[in-house]
Amino acid sequence: MRWDVRAFDLFAPVYDRFMPATDGVALRKGLAVADRRVDRILEVGGGSGRVAGEIGATVVDPARGMLRRARRRGLETVQASATDLPHPDGSVDAVVVVDAFHHFPAGRRCLSEMARVLAPGGVLVITDFDRGTRLGWALDRAERLVGFDSTFYTVSELESAIGSAGLEVKPIEYGFETTVAGVKPSAGR
């Protein structure tokens, strides 16, 4: 098991006390660019479900401790890695990843896997920290110091990777915390 997953298992009981609130406006703007109605949502790397509860998503995470916290919130959970989602092709309307993409191993593989489970017209929304900002650079260094195997991206790297996964890139908000969406082309597009 990777240190990142073990660390979140250990940190689960106090996670919500220390994590800042998520920018719900940027997340909703990202969901709004879908070319279909958004009913079935996965939050991949959703941890304790602090975001999933706000948007009615199923939490997907490899850390058992975090999933226990999400279940206490009454949320549906699936223990899985972003590299191997157990969902069928085209089975969800949206996938969201909030402040977690930098922890995913093999980021491009994870993007392809998340694109695979999206239905045509569905949307992937990623909110993460931009390594190209001063704060993003500092966070990258800080996570390395505590032993995380994080890979932070610049906005252009993230947009390029989302496009390489076959999704139409839709910029939402830029800054230290950046939100980028990708829409899966519909049939005939």
KAJOFEN-V313585 format. One record per residue. N is the residue number from 1. RES is the residue in three letters. PSI is psi in whole degrees, -180 to 180 (NA if undefined). D_FIRST is the distance of its C-alpha to the first C-alpha in Angstrom with 2 decimals. Layout:
n=N res=RES psi=PSI d_first=D_FIRST
n=N res=RES psi=PSI d_first=D_FIRST
This chain:
n=1 res=MET psi=134 d_first=0.00
n=2 res=ARG psi=149 d_first=3.81
n=3 res=TRP psi=-39 d_first=6.55
n=4 res=ASP psi=-45 d_first=8.40
n=5 res=VAL psi=-46 d_first=6.75
n=6 res=ARG psi=-41 d_first=6.84
n=7 res=ALA psi=-42 d_first=10.20
n=8 res=PHE psi=-30 d_first=11.51
n=9 res=ASP psi=-45 d_first=10.94
n=10 res=LEU psi=-39 d_first=12.99
n=11 res=PHE psi=-13 d_first=15.37
n=12 res=ALA psi=-45 d_first=16.10
n=13 res=PRO psi=-26 d_first=19.32
n=14 res=VAL psi=3 d_first=20.98
n=15 res=TYR psi=-52 d_first=19.57
n=16 res=ASP psi=-24 d_first=22.77
n=17 res=ARG psi=-27 d_first=25.06
n=18 res=PHE psi=-13 d_first=23.97
n=19 res=MET psi=134 d_first=23.37
n=20 res=PRO psi=160 d_first=26.59
n=21 res=ALA psi=150 d_first=28.13
n=22 res=THR psi=150 d_first=27.45
n=23 res=ASP psi=90 d_first=30.40
n=24 res=GLY psi=-28 d_first=31.29
n=25 res=VAL psi=-48 d_first=34.25
n=26 res=ALA psi=-40 d_first=32.29
n=27 res=LEU psi=-44 d_first=29.92
n=28 res=ARG psi=-37 d_first=32.98
n=29 res=LYS psi=-41 d_first=34.70
n=30 res=GLY psi=-44 d_first=31.79
n=31 res=LEU psi=-32 d_first=31.89
n=32 res=ALA psi=-17 d_first=35.67
n=33 res=VAL psi=-1 d_first=35.61
n=34 res=ALA psi=148 d_first=34.44
n=35 res=ASP psi=28 d_first=37.14
n=36 res=ARG psi=167 d_first=36.74
n=37 res=ARG psi=139 d_first=36.61
n=38 res=VAL psi=104 d_first=33.19
n=39 res=ASP psi=-47 d_first=32.45
n=40 res=ARG psi=109 d_first=29.02
n=41 res=ILE psi=136 d_first=26.41
n=42 res=LEU psi=137 d_first=22.61
n=43 res=GLU psi=104 d_first=20.87
n=44 res=VAL psi=131 d_first=17.62
n=45 res=GLY psi=30 d_first=15.22
n=46 res=GLY psi=-8 d_first=17.80
n=47 res=GLY psi=-121 d_first=16.04
n=48 res=SER psi=-5 d_first=18.82
n=49 res=GLY psi=16 d_first=21.33
n=50 res=ARG psi=-29 d_first=23.66
n=51 res=VAL psi=-43 d_first=24.67
n=52 res=ALA psi=-38 d_first=24.38
n=53 res=GLY psi=-31 d_first=26.92
n=54 res=GLU psi=-26 d_first=29.39
n=55 res=ILE psi=5 d_first=29.32
n=56 res=GLY psi=40 d_first=28.74
n=57 res=ALA psi=158 d_first=25.39
n=58 res=THR psi=134 d_first=22.69
n=59 res=VAL psi=126 d_first=19.36
n=60 res=VAL psi=123 d_first=16.40
n=61 res=ASP psi=148 d_first=13.01
n=62 res=PRO psi=-15 d_first=9.40
n=63 res=ALA psi=114 d_first=9.66
n=64 res=ARG psi=-41 d_first=11.71
n=65 res=GLY psi=-40 d_first=13.61
n=66 res=MET psi=-40 d_first=14.85
n=67 res=LEU psi=-35 d_first=15.93
n=68 res=ARG psi=-42 d_first=17.86
n=69 res=ARG psi=-42 d_first=19.70
n=70 res=ALA psi=-41 d_first=20.55
n=71 res=ARG psi=-34 d_first=21.87
n=72 res=ARG psi=-24 d_first=24.02
n=73 res=ARG psi=1 d_first=25.58
n=74 res=GLY psi=19 d_first=26.53
n=75 res=LEU psi=150 d_first=24.35
n=76 res=GLU psi=138 d_first=23.08
n=77 res=THR psi=154 d_first=19.30
n=78 res=VAL psi=124 d_first=17.00
n=79 res=GLN psi=113 d_first=13.28
n=80 res=ALA psi=160 d_first=12.26
n=81 res=SER psi=153 d_first=11.01
n=82 res=ALA psi=-15 d_first=14.00
n=83 res=THR psi=-20 d_first=13.73
n=84 res=ASP psi=79 d_first=14.70
n=85 res=LEU psi=135 d_first=16.85
n=86 res=PRO psi=15 d_first=18.44
n=87 res=HIS psi=145 d_first=21.77
n=88 res=PRO psi=159 d_first=24.83
n=89 res=ASP psi=137 d_first=26.44
n=90 res=GLY psi=27 d_first=28.68
n=91 res=SER psi=-7 d_first=27.80
n=92 res=VAL psi=157 d_first=27.45
n=93 res=ASP psi=-28 d_first=29.86
n=94 res=ALA psi=147 d_first=27.55
n=95 res=VAL psi=129 d_first=24.00
n=96 res=VAL psi=146 d_first=23.44
n=97 res=VAL psi=116 d_first=20.76
n=98 res=VAL psi=118 d_first=21.70
n=99 res=ASP psi=31 d_first=20.40
n=100 res=ALA psi=-18 d_first=16.93
n=101 res=PHE psi=-35 d_first=17.48
n=102 res=HIS psi=-17 d_first=16.86
n=103 res=HIS psi=-11 d_first=13.15
n=104 res=PHE psi=132 d_first=12.83
n=105 res=PRO psi=147 d_first=11.69
n=106 res=ALA psi=66 d_first=14.84
n=107 res=GLY psi=-44 d_first=17.22
n=108 res=ARG psi=-38 d_first=20.06
n=109 res=ARG psi=-41 d_first=18.23
n=110 res=CYS psi=-41 d_first=17.15
n=111 res=LEU psi=-43 d_first=20.82
n=112 res=SER psi=-39 d_first=22.11
n=113 res=GLU psi=-42 d_first=20.02
n=114 res=MET psi=-38 d_first=21.30
n=115 res=ALA psi=-36 d_first=24.77
n=116 res=ARG psi=-42 d_first=24.65
n=117 res=VAL psi=-11 d_first=24.41
n=118 res=LEU psi=138 d_first=27.20
n=119 res=ALA psi=155 d_first=30.70
n=120 res=PRO psi=133 d_first=33.47
n=121 res=GLY psi=-8 d_first=34.51
n=122 res=GLY psi=166 d_first=31.20
n=123 res=VAL psi=141 d_first=29.59
n=124 res=LEU psi=128 d_first=26.29
n=125 res=VAL psi=121 d_first=26.45
n=126 res=ILE psi=124 d_first=24.17
n=127 res=THR psi=120 d_first=24.83
n=128 res=ASP psi=179 d_first=23.10
n=129 res=PHE psi=131 d_first=24.24
n=130 res=ASP psi=114 d_first=26.48
n=131 res=ARG psi=-21 d_first=25.72
n=132 res=GLY psi=-9 d_first=29.43
n=133 res=THR psi=161 d_first=30.64
n=134 res=ARG psi=-46 d_first=31.05
n=135 res=LEU psi=-38 d_first=28.82
n=136 res=GLY psi=-41 d_first=26.15
n=137 res=TRP psi=-44 d_first=26.39
n=138 res=ALA psi=-41 d_first=26.16
n=139 res=LEU psi=-40 d_first=23.10
n=140 res=ASP psi=-49 d_first=21.37
n=141 res=ARG psi=-42 d_first=22.32
n=142 res=ALA psi=-43 d_first=21.43
n=143 res=GLU psi=-34 d_first=17.81
n=144 res=ARG psi=-39 d_first=17.53
n=145 res=LEU psi=-34 d_first=19.18
n=146 res=VAL psi=4 d_first=16.64
n=147 res=GLY psi=5 d_first=13.78
n=148 res=PHE psi=148 d_first=12.59
n=149 res=ASP psi=51 d_first=12.04
n=150 res=SER psi=149 d_first=14.72
n=151 res=THR psi=104 d_first=17.36
n=152 res=PHE psi=150 d_first=20.49
n=153 res=TYR psi=155 d_first=23.35
n=154 res=THR psi=166 d_first=27.09
n=155 res=VAL psi=-47 d_first=28.99
n=156 res=SER psi=-37 d_first=30.43
n=157 res=GLU psi=-43 d_first=27.11
n=158 res=LEU psi=-45 d_first=25.69
n=159 res=GLU psi=-43 d_first=28.95
n=160 res=SER psi=-43 d_first=29.02
n=161 res=ALA psi=-40 d_first=25.53
n=162 res=ILE psi=-43 d_first=26.49
n=163 res=GLY psi=-39 d_first=29.74
n=164 res=SER psi=-23 d_first=28.12
n=165 res=ALA psi=4 d_first=26.21
n=166 res=GLY psi=15 d_first=29.75
n=167 res=LEU psi=148 d_first=30.19
n=168 res=GLU psi=117 d_first=33.27
n=169 res=VAL psi=133 d_first=32.33
n=170 res=LYS psi=99 d_first=33.82
n=171 res=PRO psi=138 d_first=33.61
n=172 res=ILE psi=-62 d_first=33.66
n=173 res=GLU psi=140 d_first=33.46
n=174 res=TYR psi=152 d_first=32.91
n=175 res=GLY psi=-166 d_first=32.21
n=176 res=PHE psi=-50 d_first=29.45
n=177 res=GLU psi=113 d_first=27.82
n=178 res=THR psi=144 d_first=28.54
n=179 res=THR psi=124 d_first=28.67
n=180 res=VAL psi=137 d_first=29.00
n=181 res=ALA psi=159 d_first=29.45
n=182 res=GLY psi=128 d_first=29.63
n=183 res=VAL psi=131 d_first=31.82
n=184 res=LYS psi=126 d_first=31.47
n=185 res=PRO psi=141 d_first=34.93
n=186 res=SER psi=161 d_first=37.02
n=187 res=ALA psi=134 d_first=38.87
n=188 res=GLY psi=0 d_first=41.86
n=189 res=ARG psi=NA d_first=40.45
